[in-house]
Amino acid sequence: MKTCGKIVILTGAGVSAESGLGTFRDTDGLWANTRIEEVATPQAFARDPAKVHAFYNMRRRAAAAARPNAAHFALARLQEHWPAPVILITQNVDGLHAAAGGAALQMHGALSGALCAECGHRWSAPVEMTPRDLCPRCGAAATRPDIVWFGEMPHHMAEIEAHLGDCMLFVAIGTSGAVYPAAGFGAGVARRGIETLEINAAATDVSAIFDRHIIGRASQVVPAWVAQLLDRDPA
Ligand code: APR
């Protein structure tokens, strides 16, 4: 690997699995027991806002009780000590990268956020949200979780594309590569000859795209990978 250039890291639910938060597509994952169409689309929210709020209230409670694991802390350490930018993009909405001292682009939003579907106002979400909540700015009963649902455009895409265009290494950690646009990031940088690394507990459907693979649990292998990087290219 060329030394000391920009590193772009994409994380998914696997990086928070050892913090006790469920993934989506593992055998015991969230989508094993709940249908996406019933809780994670604008149509689901229009049809049954109470059901959607209940799903995210459950996830918000779980995220509030979770603590960052060694993988989150290691990535924050890499951001602090690597002598070039380390851009952390997360599909997770649990806030654990920030809780570990990291700075992450939360492309799918955040459980800690509330959004008014009427006026676009954003504020800190209460632990429990209901369809009766009123927007603190416009008063409309149109409050929703500040989460990007299927069919909606993820946040920070222009910034993400710019970083993908001028990094020296792209790393995907704990993501199945099942959901676009994030699933396409690896192929896009590989086409430009940028080095790619996949860190995951198992092979994924997109593993063939990556130059290198580290197989293991994130809380074990991510700190080891960061230590190897920093010891080899200290700040
Ligand atoms: N360490 C490393 N990887 C792990 C661990 C672990 N302890 N546990 C699970 N994994 C890996 C799995 O092998 C899998 O590849 O994490 C990945 C989790 O995949 P998904 O459950 O599909 O989660 P993710 O890739 O983040 O999903 C992407 O889909 O449903 C939407 O919006 C949701 O952001 C989510 C998006």
Boltz pocket constraint, residues with backbone or C-beta under 6 A from the ligand:
constraints:
  - pocket:
      binder: B
      contacts: [[A, 11], [A, 12], [A, 13], [A, 14], [A, 15], [A, 17], [A, 18], [A, 23], [A, 24], [A, 25], [A, 26], [A, 29], [A, 91], [A, 92], [A, 108], [A, 148], [A, 173], [A, 174], [A, 175], [A, 176], [A, 177], [A, 178], [A, 179], [A, 199], [A, 200], [A, 201], [A, 202], [A, 203], [A, 204], [A, 216], [A, 217], [A, 218], [A, 219]]
      max_distance: 6.0
